[in-house]
Amino acid sequence: MKSGYSSNFKNCVTCACWTGARSLNSTRTRAEYDSGVTGNCVEGSSTIRYRNKSPSASCSKWEKWGQLKSTNSSNRNSSTSSRSKKGIIPYPVFVALILLVAIVQFALKNLTYVISIGIIVIVCSLVCFFLYRKAENPKKKIILTILVGIALIIGVLSIVPSIKKGNLEAQLKQSESVLQIINSTTVLGGYKPCFGTGNRFSNLNKIVIYGAIEYNSINNIFNVGYAEDQEKYARDLTPTKHLSLDRLSAKNYFNSNDINLNNPWIFPYYGIILLSKKDNVYLLDDIIQYDRYNFSDLNLDNWILKNADK
């Protein structure tokens, strides 16, 4: 039966300098020998340092036999192959997949950027490839790399502003079309909004005010407090204008909705207020109430578009 050692053992049979008869096992990770075998220890190609050395002997000049595989690399390879056989994705591949997903998502959202910059990168890469084939001097290759990199940076920096400008123009066109709709539309059956982008208070027969009902219980008077700058009013709820309401229509509305006029905590009563004019007096038709603390959360343009008359 043959004896043997792996490369973990620094003895003669695993050393490149030993000349004795030996063989390798099937995985080339173990040097084997027959009993009684000895060999010379040769330094370089001809100088004999020691004669008739046993395979199990050792010295300080040990060098691994070139045909002998390391058991550590073998274990790593076997463990890697076993993991791949089990279907476990290696960590670098997992990270690469995550990055790939992120890149694809960015590309789908910014397709114009990707196409424009991608063309520049491809052209610069092709130029770099052909120049590399022509240049053999390492210094020339470094200079060419720098020049191509500068060209790539200049190309990207020059194209990004134009893409941004195009996107901005597209957004402006879209906002202009939305503005036209907001300025020309009516809501909830013919009411003209006095709020929204570009809209101001208009003295029409049917209007929508973004404000609050105010009630003077002593004089029994109802007013609508609002501001011509409706966006500012939504932020600070400070009225700069007032409309007098028809007393009877206001009382009928609050009574029909079981709202106690004697409760001082109800007023001001905030919301979107629908008014119709009759004999130069505004009647209270309806109120879409909003909590004063969440009043500014309402997007006026979206409300108009959502409630626009068909």
Residue frames as qw, qx, qy, qz and C-alpha x, y, z in Angstrom:
[[0.000, 0.887, 0.461, 0.000, 0.00, 0.00, 0.00],
 [0.423, 0.481, -0.012, 0.768, 1.31, 3.42, -0.95],
 [0.325, -0.633, -0.381, 0.590, 1.97, 6.18, 1.55],
 [0.304, 0.557, 0.307, 0.709, 1.64, 9.86, 0.77],
 [0.208, -0.497, -0.352, 0.765, 1.30, 13.47, 1.87],
 [0.264, 0.868, 0.397, 0.141, -0.68, 16.50, 0.73],
 [0.411, 0.592, -0.073, 0.689, 0.91, 19.91, 0.03],
 [0.465, -0.828, 0.007, -0.313, 0.12, 20.91, 3.64],
 [0.845, -0.443, 0.174, 0.242, 3.10, 18.78, 4.67],
 [0.273, 0.887, -0.370, -0.042, 6.51, 20.31, 3.90],
 [0.718, -0.372, 0.568, 0.152, 8.56, 17.14, 3.39],
 [0.212, -0.389, 0.688, 0.575, 10.65, 15.65, 0.60],
 [0.329, 0.319, 0.856, 0.240, 7.91, 13.83, -1.29],
 [0.196, 0.863, 0.459, -0.074, 5.95, 17.09, -1.74],
 [0.222, -0.774, 0.208, 0.556, 9.08, 19.13, -2.52],
 [0.651, 0.741, -0.072, -0.144, 10.15, 20.19, -6.01],
 [0.077, 0.768, -0.636, 0.000, 13.83, 19.43, -5.22],
 [0.633, -0.246, 0.723, -0.125, 13.36, 15.71, -4.39],
 [0.390, 0.433, -0.644, -0.495, 14.19, 13.23, -7.19],
 [0.296, -0.061, 0.938, -0.169, 12.73, 10.03, -5.75],
 [0.178, -0.227, -0.820, -0.495, 10.03, 7.95, -7.45],
 [0.196, 0.327, 0.584, -0.717, 6.56, 9.28, -6.63],
 [0.009, -0.389, -0.736, -0.554, 3.11, 9.62, -8.14],
 [0.269, -0.072, 0.169, -0.946, -0.11, 11.62, -7.70],
 [0.308, 0.337, 0.840, -0.293, -3.55, 10.50, -6.65],
 [0.287, 0.554, 0.691, 0.364, -6.55, 11.03, -8.96],
 [0.027, -0.952, -0.305, 0.009, -7.24, 14.57, -7.71],
 [0.569, 0.497, -0.163, 0.634, -3.54, 15.54, -7.85],
 [0.334, -0.819, 0.118, -0.451, -3.73, 16.72, -4.22],
 [0.778, -0.521, 0.349, -0.043, -1.55, 13.96, -2.69],
 [0.388, 0.644, -0.657, -0.049, 2.03, 12.87, -3.50],
 [0.935, -0.233, 0.184, -0.193, 2.36, 9.08, -3.03],
 [0.252, 0.640, -0.726, 0.011, 5.38, 6.74, -2.84],
 [0.903, -0.077, -0.418, -0.058, 6.23, 3.08, -2.26],
 [0.700, -0.692, 0.172, 0.040, 7.97, 1.87, 0.86],
 [0.801, -0.228, 0.291, 0.471, 11.73, 1.95, 0.83],
 [0.509, 0.707, 0.203, 0.447, 11.97, 4.69, -1.81],
 [0.407, -0.668, -0.020, 0.622, 14.66, 7.34, -1.37],
 [0.518, 0.745, 0.236, 0.348, 15.86, 10.21, -3.53],
 [0.509, -0.030, -0.093, 0.855, 18.44, 12.93, -3.82],
 [0.017, -0.883, -0.314, 0.348, 17.77, 16.56, -2.91],
 [0.559, 0.270, 0.319, 0.716, 18.79, 18.63, -5.96],
 [0.054, -0.758, -0.173, 0.627, 19.26, 22.40, -5.84],
 [0.236, 0.600, -0.385, -0.660, 18.66, 24.10, -9.20],
 [0.841, 0.355, -0.206, -0.352, 19.12, 21.58, -11.98],
 [0.772, 0.344, -0.512, 0.154, 22.26, 19.66, -11.02],
 [0.069, 0.497, -0.648, 0.573, 23.68, 20.42, -7.55],
 [0.706, -0.348, -0.613, -0.070, 22.97, 17.63, -5.08],
 [0.255, -0.674, 0.350, -0.599, 22.55, 18.91, -1.54],
 [0.565, -0.304, 0.686, -0.345, 21.62, 15.63, 0.13],
 [0.413, 0.204, -0.821, -0.338, 21.68, 12.01, -1.05],
 [0.417, -0.194, -0.888, -0.007, 19.23, 9.18, -0.35],
 [0.229, -0.089, 0.401, -0.883, 16.69, 11.31, 1.52],
 [0.101, 0.350, 0.919, -0.151, 13.54, 9.64, 2.81],
 [0.049, -0.549, -0.545, -0.632, 10.20, 10.88, 1.39],
 [0.437, -0.784, -0.440, -0.022, 9.08, 11.88, 4.88],
 [0.547, -0.274, -0.134, 0.779, 12.23, 13.94, 5.60],
 [0.122, 0.944, 0.284, 0.118, 12.19, 17.73, 5.49],
 [0.555, -0.107, -0.054, 0.823, 14.46, 20.79, 5.39],
 [0.019, -0.680, -0.242, 0.692, 14.32, 24.60, 5.40],
 [0.018, 0.328, -0.505, -0.798, 14.62, 24.84, 1.58],
 [0.373, 0.366, 0.851, -0.040, 11.24, 23.24, 0.84],
 [0.281, 0.271, -0.273, -0.879, 9.43, 24.22, -2.36],
 [0.713, 0.243, 0.500, -0.427, 6.06, 22.81, -3.36],
 [0.398, 0.029, 0.810, 0.430, 6.15, 20.26, -6.17],
 [0.220, 0.225, -0.249, -0.916, 4.65, 21.97, -9.23],
 [0.386, -0.119, -0.781, -0.477, 2.43, 19.04, -10.24],
 [0.251, -0.363, -0.823, 0.358, 0.84, 18.87, -6.79],
 [0.187, -0.648, -0.339, -0.655, -2.38, 20.85, -6.30],
 [0.058, -0.226, 0.539, -0.809, -3.07, 22.81, -3.14],
 [0.166, -0.395, -0.899, 0.093, -5.74, 21.23, -0.96],
 [0.042, 0.485, 0.380, -0.787, -7.05, 24.67, 0.06],
 [0.291, 0.297, -0.359, -0.836, -7.86, 25.71, -3.52],
 [0.266, -0.105, -0.913, -0.290, -9.36, 22.30, -4.10],
 [0.080, -0.450, -0.780, 0.427, -11.62, 22.72, -1.10],
 [0.168, 0.468, 0.108, -0.861, -12.63, 26.19, -2.24],
 [0.296, 0.171, -0.634, -0.693, -13.39, 24.94, -5.73],
 [0.236, -0.237, -0.940, -0.064, -15.35, 21.99, -4.41],
 [0.005, -0.494, -0.617, 0.613, -17.32, 24.19, -2.01],
 [0.227, 0.396, -0.155, -0.876, -18.02, 26.70, -4.78],
 [0.320, 0.040, -0.787, -0.526, -19.13, 23.96, -7.14],
 [0.155, -0.346, -0.902, 0.203, -21.30, 22.40, -4.45],
 [0.123, 0.493, 0.362, -0.781, -22.93, 25.78, -3.80],
 [0.312, 0.305, -0.418, -0.797, -23.56, 26.26, -7.52],
 [0.261, -0.107, -0.928, -0.245, -25.00, 22.76, -7.74],
 [0.066, -0.458, -0.771, 0.437, -27.34, 23.55, -4.89],
 [0.113, 0.722, 0.510, 0.454, -28.50, 26.68, -6.75],
 [0.354, -0.786, -0.234, 0.449, -27.27, 29.24, -4.25],
 [0.427, 0.836, 0.065, 0.339, -26.48, 32.55, -5.98],
 [0.631, -0.070, -0.234, 0.736, -22.99, 33.84, -5.07],
 [0.186, -0.749, -0.317, 0.552, -22.92, 37.20, -3.28],
 [0.140, -0.365, 0.328, 0.860, -21.23, 39.19, -6.11],
 [0.015, -0.277, -0.778, -0.564, -23.81, 37.92, -8.60],
 [0.160, -0.704, -0.672, 0.163, -26.60, 38.92, -6.22],
 [0.177, -0.656, -0.066, 0.731, -25.18, 42.44, -5.89],
 [0.105, -0.133, 0.580, 0.797, -24.77, 42.66, -9.66],
 [0.042, -0.497, -0.815, -0.294, -28.43, 41.68, -10.16],
 [0.157, -0.772, -0.454, 0.416, -29.57, 44.40, -7.74],
 [0.154, -0.516, 0.230, 0.810, -27.47, 46.98, -9.59],
 [0.085, 0.121, 0.760, 0.633, -28.83, 45.76, -12.91],
 [0.064, -0.683, -0.728, -0.013, -32.43, 46.18, -11.70],
 [0.170, -0.755, -0.189, 0.604, -31.64, 49.72, -10.48],
 [0.157, -0.307, 0.482, 0.806, -30.02, 50.60, -13.82],
 [0.039, 0.362, 0.818, 0.445, -33.00, 49.25, -15.77],
 [0.104, -0.777, -0.576, 0.232, -35.43, 51.24, -13.61],
 [0.165, -0.655, 0.077, 0.733, -33.40, 54.41, -14.14],
 [0.154, -0.075, 0.675, 0.718, -33.23, 53.74, -17.88],
 [0.019, 0.557, 0.799, 0.227, -37.00, 53.31, -18.16],
 [0.135, -0.843, -0.389, 0.346, -37.66, 56.56, -16.26],
 [0.061, -0.814, 0.239, 0.525, -34.95, 58.53, -18.10],
 [0.810, 0.304, 0.451, 0.220, -34.99, 56.97, -21.55],
 [0.406, 0.902, -0.003, 0.145, -33.97, 60.18, -23.34],
 [0.270, -0.834, 0.480, -0.003, -30.90, 60.59, -21.13],
 [0.756, -0.229, 0.602, 0.115, -29.89, 56.96, -21.52],
 [0.753, 0.537, 0.328, 0.191, -30.18, 56.94, -25.32],
 [0.263, 0.943, -0.137, 0.151, -28.28, 60.22, -25.77],
 [0.339, -0.756, 0.558, -0.046, -25.49, 59.42, -23.32],
 [0.847, -0.050, 0.525, 0.062, -25.34, 55.80, -24.47],
 [0.707, 0.679, 0.100, 0.169, -24.60, 56.88, -28.06],
 [0.064, 0.904, -0.387, 0.169, -21.72, 59.05, -26.83],
 [0.619, -0.506, 0.598, -0.061, -20.29, 56.22, -24.72],
 [0.881, 0.232, 0.402, 0.095, -20.49, 53.72, -27.59],
 [0.544, 0.815, -0.067, 0.190, -18.82, 56.10, -30.06],
 [0.141, -0.841, 0.493, -0.174, -16.03, 56.95, -27.60],
 [0.772, -0.297, 0.561, -0.031, -15.52, 53.27, -26.79],
 [0.846, 0.447, 0.249, 0.153, -15.21, 52.35, -30.48],
 [0.316, 0.890, -0.244, 0.219, -12.76, 55.19, -31.09],
 [0.428, -0.698, 0.555, -0.145, -10.73, 54.11, -28.06],
 [0.892, -0.023, 0.450, 0.020, -10.71, 50.49, -29.27],
 [0.751, 0.611, 0.093, 0.233, -9.41, 51.34, -32.76],
 [0.087, 0.898, -0.353, 0.247, -6.81, 53.77, -31.41],
 [0.661, -0.532, 0.523, -0.087, -5.57, 51.13, -28.96],
 [0.916, 0.207, 0.315, 0.139, -5.06, 48.70, -31.81],
 [0.538, 0.780, -0.081, 0.310, -2.89, 51.24, -33.60],
 [0.085, -0.827, 0.430, -0.352, -0.84, 52.36, -30.60],
 [0.859, -0.029, -0.472, 0.196, 1.75, 50.02, -29.08],
 [0.287, 0.324, -0.464, 0.773, 3.55, 52.45, -26.78],
 [0.343, -0.530, -0.720, 0.289, 2.05, 52.40, -23.22],
 [0.124, -0.375, -0.184, 0.900, 2.50, 56.17, -22.91],
 [0.204, -0.035, -0.483, -0.851, 0.51, 56.74, -26.08],
 [0.376, -0.411, -0.811, -0.179, -2.24, 54.50, -24.75],
 [0.271, -0.505, -0.542, 0.615, -2.42, 56.51, -21.53],
 [0.020, 0.259, -0.104, -0.960, -2.62, 59.79, -23.49],
 [0.294, -0.168, -0.685, -0.644, -5.32, 58.35, -25.77],
 [0.346, -0.473, -0.796, 0.153, -7.29, 57.15, -22.75],
 [0.152, -0.462, -0.329, 0.810, -7.19, 60.62, -21.21],
 [0.130, 0.134, -0.353, -0.917, -8.24, 62.28, -24.49],
 [0.349, -0.300, -0.788, -0.409, -11.15, 59.87, -25.00],
 [0.309, -0.501, -0.693, 0.416, -12.21, 60.40, -21.37],
 [0.036, -0.363, -0.096, 0.926, -12.17, 64.18, -21.84],
 [0.249, -0.030, -0.574, -0.779, -14.22, 63.83, -25.04],
 [0.351, -0.398, -0.845, -0.069, -16.71, 61.61, -23.21],
 [0.214, -0.503, -0.520, 0.656, -17.11, 64.08, -20.34],
 [0.071, 0.261, -0.157, -0.950, -17.51, 67.06, -22.71],
 [0.281, -0.167, -0.742, -0.585, -20.09, 65.15, -24.76],
 [0.324, -0.498, -0.789, 0.154, -22.16, 64.22, -21.71],
 [0.168, -0.495, -0.335, 0.784, -21.97, 67.72, -20.20],
 [0.099, 0.158, -0.341, -0.922, -22.97, 69.31, -23.50],
 [0.324, -0.240, -0.768, -0.497, -25.97, 67.08, -24.10],
 [0.234, -0.424, -0.780, 0.396, -27.49, 67.10, -20.60],
 [0.077, 0.376, 0.215, -0.898, -28.49, 70.83, -20.66],
 [0.332, 0.090, -0.511, -0.788, -30.23, 70.40, -24.02],
 [0.367, -0.278, -0.881, -0.107, -32.17, 67.39, -22.72],
 [0.146, -0.437, -0.610, 0.645, -33.17, 69.33, -19.60],
 [0.173, 0.267, -0.102, -0.942, -34.27, 72.23, -21.77],
 [0.376, -0.076, -0.729, -0.567, -36.40, 69.90, -23.89],
 [0.322, -0.378, -0.844, 0.204, -38.01, 68.37, -20.79],
 [0.049, -0.397, -0.367, 0.840, -38.70, 71.85, -19.37],
 [0.273, 0.138, -0.361, -0.881, -40.35, 72.95, -22.62],
 [0.399, -0.222, -0.839, -0.297, -42.51, 69.83, -22.61],
 [0.246, -0.429, -0.716, 0.493, -43.56, 70.53, -19.00],
 [0.074, 0.313, 0.085, -0.943, -44.38, 74.15, -19.88],
 [0.351, -0.029, -0.603, -0.716, -46.54, 73.04, -22.80],
 [0.392, -0.346, -0.853, 0.013, -48.35, 70.60, -20.53],
 [0.167, -0.428, -0.524, 0.717, -48.85, 73.25, -17.82],
 [0.171, 0.174, -0.191, -0.951, -50.16, 75.72, -20.43],
 [0.410, -0.194, -0.739, -0.499, -52.74, 73.20, -21.62],
 [0.361, -0.430, -0.763, 0.320, -53.78, 72.52, -18.01],
 [0.069, -0.312, -0.234, 0.918, -53.99, 76.29, -17.39],
 [0.287, -0.022, -0.447, -0.847, -56.30, 76.74, -20.36],
 [0.449, -0.349, -0.804, -0.176, -58.59, 74.00, -19.05],
 [0.315, -0.419, -0.608, 0.596, -58.63, 75.50, -15.53],
 [0.013, 0.246, 0.033, -0.969, -59.39, 79.00, -16.81],
 [0.376, 0.012, -0.480, -0.793, -62.17, 77.92, -19.13],
 [0.387, -0.227, -0.890, -0.082, -63.96, 75.23, -17.11],
 [0.514, -0.442, 0.142, -0.721, -66.89, 75.30, -14.72],
 [0.187, 0.106, -0.941, 0.261, -67.55, 72.82, -11.90],
 [0.054, 0.281, 0.847, -0.449, -70.46, 71.09, -10.18],
 [0.198, 0.677, 0.706, 0.060, -73.10, 72.29, -12.62],
 [0.259, 0.797, 0.279, 0.468, -71.99, 75.66, -13.96],
 [0.435, -0.878, -0.021, 0.201, -70.07, 77.27, -11.06],
 [0.543, 0.716, -0.238, 0.368, -67.03, 79.33, -12.08],
 [0.765, -0.377, -0.253, 0.456, -64.04, 78.71, -9.77],
 [0.003, 0.975, -0.111, 0.192, -62.49, 81.84, -8.26],
 [0.512, -0.663, 0.537, 0.106, -59.37, 79.87, -7.36],
 [0.881, 0.198, 0.349, 0.250, -56.78, 77.77, -9.16],
 [0.501, -0.215, 0.323, 0.773, -53.87, 78.73, -11.40],
 [0.122, 0.156, 0.425, 0.883, -54.65, 82.01, -13.18],
 [0.243, -0.657, -0.640, -0.315, -58.17, 82.38, -11.76],
 [0.073, 0.049, -0.375, 0.923, -59.31, 85.42, -9.76],
 [0.212, 0.477, 0.676, -0.520, -62.60, 86.55, -8.25],
 [0.038, -0.159, -0.567, -0.807, -65.19, 87.17, -10.95],
 [0.351, 0.188, 0.407, -0.822, -68.55, 88.82, -10.43],
 [0.328, -0.032, -0.780, -0.533, -70.58, 86.10, -12.15],
 [0.685, -0.315, -0.099, -0.649, -73.95, 84.65, -11.29],
 [0.961, -0.267, -0.039, -0.056, -72.55, 81.30, -10.12],
 [0.290, 0.718, -0.561, 0.294, -69.12, 81.18, -8.44],
 [0.880, -0.297, -0.323, 0.184, -67.04, 78.97, -6.13],
 [0.066, -0.857, 0.345, -0.376, -65.11, 80.70, -3.33],
 [0.761, -0.007, -0.534, 0.368, -62.27, 79.15, -1.36],
 [0.026, -0.506, 0.304, -0.807, -62.76, 80.71, 2.07],
 [0.201, -0.222, -0.837, 0.457, -64.85, 80.71, 5.25],
 [0.287, -0.701, -0.478, -0.445, -68.37, 81.64, 6.39],
 [0.195, 0.055, -0.497, 0.844, -68.29, 84.30, 9.12],
 [0.333, -0.645, -0.632, -0.274, -71.29, 84.93, 11.36],
 [0.004, 0.239, -0.353, 0.905, -72.07, 87.99, 13.49],
 [0.250, -0.436, -0.862, 0.069, -74.64, 86.66, 15.98],
 [0.057, -0.466, -0.387, 0.794, -75.34, 90.12, 17.41],
 [0.297, 0.439, -0.165, -0.832, -76.34, 91.70, 14.11],
 [0.743, 0.280, 0.591, -0.142, -77.39, 88.37, 12.56],
 [0.445, 0.787, -0.286, -0.317, -75.13, 88.93, 9.52],
 [0.888, -0.028, 0.389, 0.244, -73.34, 86.34, 7.35],
 [0.247, 0.845, -0.375, -0.291, -70.23, 87.08, 5.32],
 [0.955, 0.171, 0.042, 0.238, -67.80, 85.09, 3.19],
 [0.245, -0.859, 0.377, 0.246, -64.17, 85.86, 4.03],
 [0.893, 0.269, 0.221, 0.284, -61.68, 85.07, 1.27],
 [0.263, -0.684, 0.330, 0.595, -58.58, 86.41, -0.48],
 [0.633, 0.690, -0.165, -0.308, -57.97, 87.15, -4.14],
 [0.304, 0.530, -0.791, 0.035, -54.70, 85.25, -3.79],
 [0.892, -0.241, -0.093, -0.371, -56.30, 81.92, -3.02],
 [0.804, 0.168, -0.476, 0.315, -52.99, 80.06, -2.69],
 [0.144, 0.376, -0.484, 0.777, -51.85, 82.51, 0.00],
 [0.620, -0.356, 0.102, -0.692, -55.21, 82.22, 1.75],
 [0.927, -0.075, -0.354, -0.097, -54.79, 78.45, 1.91],
 [0.609, 0.215, -0.525, 0.554, -51.49, 78.94, 3.76],
 [0.152, 0.073, -0.495, 0.853, -52.40, 81.59, 6.34],
 [0.154, -0.612, -0.775, -0.042, -56.27, 81.76, 6.22],
 [0.124, -0.452, -0.215, 0.857, -56.16, 85.55, 6.34],
 [0.353, 0.703, 0.595, 0.165, -59.14, 87.07, 4.47],
 [0.223, -0.203, 0.117, 0.946, -58.61, 90.28, 2.51],
 [0.312, -0.138, -0.423, -0.839, -62.08, 90.41, 0.90],
 [0.250, 0.221, 0.803, -0.493, -65.63, 89.93, 2.19],
 [0.264, -0.218, -0.628, -0.699, -68.91, 89.13, 0.46],
 [0.455, -0.041, 0.453, -0.765, -72.27, 89.69, 2.11],
 [0.078, -0.126, -0.971, -0.189, -74.48, 86.61, 2.12],
 [0.527, -0.365, -0.334, -0.691, -78.24, 86.42, 1.93],
 [0.308, -0.341, 0.666, -0.588, -79.29, 85.84, 5.54],
 [0.838, 0.032, 0.208, -0.504, -82.22, 83.53, 4.79],
 [0.844, 0.373, -0.379, -0.067, -80.27, 81.19, 2.46],
 [0.251, 0.486, -0.723, 0.421, -77.43, 80.95, 5.00],
 [0.492, -0.238, 0.579, -0.606, -79.75, 80.12, 7.89],
 [0.903, 0.164, -0.004, -0.397, -81.61, 77.56, 5.83],
 [0.671, 0.443, -0.586, 0.100, -78.34, 75.84, 4.92],
 [0.074, 0.385, -0.759, 0.519, -77.06, 75.60, 8.51],
 [0.633, -0.104, 0.436, -0.632, -80.43, 74.59, 9.95],
 [0.896, 0.248, -0.177, -0.322, -80.97, 71.90, 7.31],
 [0.675, 0.359, -0.596, 0.245, -77.54, 70.45, 8.19],
 [0.743, -0.598, -0.297, 0.044, -78.22, 70.56, 11.98],
 [0.538, 0.198, -0.251, 0.780, -75.51, 73.15, 12.61],
 [0.332, -0.784, -0.448, 0.272, -76.09, 75.21, 15.73],
 [0.314, 0.746, 0.053, 0.585, -75.63, 78.91, 14.91],
 [0.437, -0.860, 0.080, -0.252, -75.25, 79.72, 18.60],
 [0.888, -0.287, 0.101, 0.344, -72.11, 77.62, 18.89],
 [0.059, 0.944, -0.240, -0.220, -69.22, 80.13, 18.66],
 [0.502, -0.450, 0.675, 0.301, -66.69, 77.37, 17.91],
 [0.706, 0.443, 0.540, 0.116, -68.25, 76.58, 14.53],
 [0.421, 0.882, 0.107, 0.183, -67.33, 79.86, 12.91],
 [0.436, 0.511, -0.384, -0.633, -65.42, 80.67, 10.81],
 [0.845, 0.149, 0.493, -0.145, -66.80, 77.73, 8.82],
 [0.046, -0.595, 0.612, 0.518, -64.05, 76.79, 6.33],
 [0.660, 0.212, 0.716, 0.090, -64.51, 75.13, 3.00],
 [0.113, 0.060, 0.592, 0.795, -65.25, 75.46, -0.71],
 [0.246, 0.493, 0.515, -0.656, -68.33, 77.66, -0.90],
 [0.191, 0.340, 0.720, 0.575, -70.79, 77.56, -3.79],
 [0.093, 0.516, 0.319, -0.790, -72.65, 80.85, -4.32],
 [0.252, 0.502, 0.646, 0.517, -75.29, 82.04, -6.78],
 [0.047, -0.186, -0.129, 0.973, -76.28, 85.67, -7.30],
 [0.001, 0.630, 0.729, 0.268, -79.84, 86.89, -7.39],
 [0.097, -0.939, -0.240, -0.225, -80.83, 90.57, -7.46],
 [0.276, 0.721, -0.394, 0.499, -77.17, 91.48, -6.73],
 [0.578, -0.559, 0.464, -0.372, -77.22, 89.39, -3.54],
 [0.380, 0.338, -0.860, -0.038, -75.23, 86.16, -3.10],
 [0.864, -0.275, 0.029, -0.421, -77.16, 83.11, -1.95],
 [0.240, -0.477, 0.842, -0.081, -75.43, 80.26, -0.11],
 [0.800, 0.174, -0.385, -0.425, -76.02, 77.12, -2.20],
 [0.967, -0.156, -0.185, 0.083, -73.64, 74.64, -0.60],
 [0.145, -0.825, 0.534, -0.112, -70.36, 74.25, 1.34],
 [0.905, 0.115, -0.379, 0.157, -67.78, 71.49, 0.97],
 [0.477, -0.850, 0.191, -0.114, -66.31, 71.72, 4.45],
 [0.734, 0.337, -0.436, 0.397, -62.59, 71.33, 5.20],
 [0.677, -0.617, -0.209, 0.342, -60.83, 71.21, 8.53],
 [0.093, 0.985, -0.139, 0.028, -58.93, 74.50, 8.92],
 [0.503, -0.645, 0.547, 0.178, -55.80, 72.59, 10.00],
 [0.606, 0.034, 0.707, 0.363, -55.81, 70.55, 6.79],
 [0.419, 0.813, 0.223, -0.337, -57.04, 73.35, 4.58],
 [0.112, 0.784, -0.477, -0.381, -53.71, 73.90, 2.82],
 [0.475, -0.165, 0.846, 0.179, -53.47, 70.20, 1.84],
 [0.614, 0.599, 0.490, -0.152, -56.09, 70.70, -0.86],
 [0.334, -0.130, 0.518, 0.777, -54.67, 71.04, -4.37],
 [0.370, 0.554, 0.231, -0.709, -56.90, 73.65, -6.02],
 [0.357, 0.434, -0.576, -0.595, -56.06, 72.79, -9.64],
 [0.112, 0.015, -0.991, -0.075, -56.65, 69.08, -9.06],
 [0.245, 0.404, 0.706, -0.528, -59.99, 69.81, -7.37],
 [0.419, 0.544, -0.079, -0.723, -61.14, 71.85, -10.40],
 [0.329, 0.332, -0.777, -0.422, -60.06, 69.17, -12.88],
 [0.000, -0.089, -0.982, 0.168, -61.70, 66.43, -10.82],
 [0.210, 0.543, 0.666, -0.466, -65.03, 68.27, -10.47],
 [0.098, 0.284, -0.363, -0.882, -65.11, 69.92, -13.91],
 [0.686, 0.400, 0.327, -0.512, -68.38, 69.80, -15.81],
 [0.555, 0.026, 0.743, 0.372, -68.35, 67.29, -18.64]]
